[in-house]
Amino acid sequence: MQTETFIHPSAVVEAGAQVGAGTYIGPFSYIGSDVVIGNGVKLISHVTIIGATTIGDGCTIHPQAVLGGAPQNNAHKGGRTTLTVGKNCTIREFVTMNVGTDNARGATIVGDNCNILAYCHIAHDCVLGNNVTFTNDVALAGHCEIGDNVIIGGLSAVHQFVRVGRNAFLAGGSMITGDVIPYGIAVGNRAKLRGLNVVGLRRSGMPKAGILNLRRAYLTIFDRSRPLGENLEIARAEFGNSEEAMRIIDFLSHRGKRHFVVPPLKGAVDDDADDLD
C-alpha cells in the first residue's frame, strides 16, 4: 500500500486542489483547482477530474475517466454545483460523471463501494446508494435515484427522474422508462418486471420463508383484478411486519407525479424462483 502521495511529473494539479495522503496521480492526469481527493486514491493515468468534485478515500480511477464535467442540461446557468464520489469506488475506463445543475438538486452523489465499469455515464443530479454495480455502457439520464446494492446490466439506459429501489436488478440491454421497485428484476426495451431478484435476496441472507412471504406480497401488490392503490392498502395490512415488503409498499405509495412504475410482464411472477415452491 502506498504511504506517500505521488504525482507524476506529466500530471497537472491546479493550485487550490486538495490531494490526500498516500494518493497516486498517474501520468497525464489533470486535476482542477476545486477538486478534493481523499486518502489512498489511485488515478492510474490520463484521468480528468474537474469542477467542484470530491473523491472519497480508497477509490481507483482508470484511464480516460472524466469526472465533474458541466451538466448536459441547457437549464444550467453556470452556478457552482458539485459531484461527490464515496469511498472505495472503482471507476473504469471512459466513465463520465457530471456535476449537478443549479436549478435542481445541485449535486450528483455516488455512494461508497460502487463499481462503475467502462463507458458508463452518470448524469447531473443523480444519486447512487452504496454497493451499486454498473456493467459496461450503462447510461443514467439526469435526476435518477439508484438504491443500495442495485446491479444494472450492460448497454442499459435509464430515463431521467427514474427511481430504482434497493437490491433491484436491471438486465443487460434494458431501457428503463419508469420506477423499478426494490428487489425487482426489470428486463427489456421499455422494461417490464419479471418478478423478484431472488438470487440477490438469497445472497443477502434472506431465508426461504422470507422470500416466499415477499413473493406473496408482490403478487398481492400487482394483482390485476384491483387498482394498485387498493392493493397497496391490502398488502400494508397483511405484510406490515415484513421490512422488505414495506419497502416496496412505501416506494410505490410515495411516488411523485413524474413517476411511472415499471409494471409486471403479464403472466410473469419470478423467473428465477421456481425452486422455492
Steps between C-alpha positions, in 0.01 A plus 500: 500500500631841402576718804626816328315721257638469147429735210652402169704780337273499196182546708349844555361586842361853508566728795221464757441129443522286812670161476494253790775293653615193314325600179653412163439729203622327187638631171316764300221545753338840554359617835307829513534766767168422674562125534541316831658152487502281811765272641633196320337580166657363182468679167667253265564742210327746266225578754322837492330630814355850479227713655408491868567127527584300811646148474481280811778301659622185332349552154668369185440691178607361164625675184285747308238540771366856511339600830335830589421635156221753454146357482361425156196712576414833339317608817831520685620862521853440618459512877728298724370146535669184618589137441578279799635146465508286815771275638654191338335540161642355180449717193608338177611629160315787329241544776342846512326660797357852496444747781143603587298786354445831673122491452452154655674289767832666422691183584580165345576238765655153472509286816770276645634177348349557157637321193447706185633317195626633169313762296225562756343844534351650817318820416429813702311481830502120521531331839648151534494301824771271630626178337353584159635319193467628143639271233633641173317780316227572755361851453302695758311811393465788744336489844495119535504338844664159531469309828756294690622172347344561158657322201443631148603286205702625205360721223203605714361853513294662776258786425527828688333522845470122528540335841642151539439341840766325702613150403335523159654337194466655153592256226750586228370688198197638683334836449362611837232767457334470841565429866618150592391368838748387766604137449351495149641363175435716193569380147455632149463801274238701692571255777246295692532330836584130489446446871736525794878490508502170684869432436584834657270432795669165561842661484390759754420217742119513488359159598269305271195583714574871471535480122172311469326759717639782286387316189145484640514873568616560142204302363258694720644838399478423129167314498342617175145454629525811722648852471855540625397734782258243637761227470749707697256542789428127505871421491576752772249330730616146419877548475563790735740290707732442204768768465565402139132500401454839664790638298313409181169632632650830616696537176179473298295709742732800488563533130472850357307626200797436270526135596361226280550159659643217291219240500529123505509317171158341467511151645849537653566428867864406568704354218782397735293373792340180378686291755352689794158335485 
